């Protein structure tokens, strides 16, 4: 009996941690690795308010992921289109076809916008890195990035899937090493900032009210994660698994903000306008060896992030593009290049502007399009579970 309990716990933990690690790897991309998420969202107002933002993000993300997973369990959906159709109650065969088409088109566009914003930020970071490290003009670096990402999208899907795991592990190890090195030279500064609510607002970067509003909108983007989780939630057995996995996702992803925030905070507000603050910190304050290792890892994270989103877009629309004049490979390349060129155009506004404005815009859309239906879904799932339980008891 004791062995069975341990076995049961081990299985449960593997489900929770497996989904948490998957989403951790997804979030552990180029924008996180650069430290710009930390400087613009977490430590913008110093170490005291950083604790508030971390708790706020962890709670909101855990809630939306747990709610999304529980909805997926109840309605047994396994892709983002089915997820959103069920969320809007138009998933049944006799549902209004016009409404069903409208929901499909809307969330195709929303998913595409999320990919555009993320990939545009990645191209901006790639250009920044190439300019900072090799002096390559941003225009030339961006062209090179677009061509590289397009080639990898067409030919490297299998490679990217395998490489993403290696990249995530490498990036975590590198961030821990940098964090330890920062503690060694600025540990006293970091210690003085933790719990300090006064110094950050005096930096004049933004106000507490304005930052709260912006950060809340950013947090709302996590409401769309249920659509991604629907592809990987087949091991969720019950409501307990859904809630446990959601909390695990929130905790693991928040730990990324803790690591990057701990690195960036002791150098605030000097690095707040930097498009790659952790790279700047490495170059100016840390060992050249650590700088070299970090540079390689970040470049790899960039290379794995952009093609992944480009692949999702191209794979979705290559099947919709009905023509016999072009091969699937040719359509895939044309779609990839078109997507990346649009991202390149967007990247011209700069990485910080994309992070501050792009994700906030998506969060504002999500508030009405996803957040409200998700709150309604809690009652729907409860009612559905109750009906199924009663029906099962009668049988």
Secondary structure by P-SEA (a helix, b strand, c coil): caaaaaaaaaaaaaaaaaaaaaaaaaacccccccccccccccccccccaaaaaaaaaaaaaaaaaaaaaaaaaaaccccaaaaaaaaaccccccccaaaaaaaaaaaaaaaaaaaaaaaaaaaaaaaaaaaaaccccaaaaaaaaaaaaaaaaaccaaaaaaaaaaaaaaaaaaaaaaaaaaaaccaaaaaaaccccccccccccccaaaaaaaaaaaaaccccccccccccccccccaaaaaaaaaaaaaaaaaaaaaaaaacccccccccccccaaaaaaaccccaaaaaaaaaaaaaaaaacaaaaaaaaaaacccccccccccaaaaaaaaaaaaaaaaaaaacccaaaaaacaaaaaaaaaacccaaaaaaaaaaaaaaaaaaaaaaaac
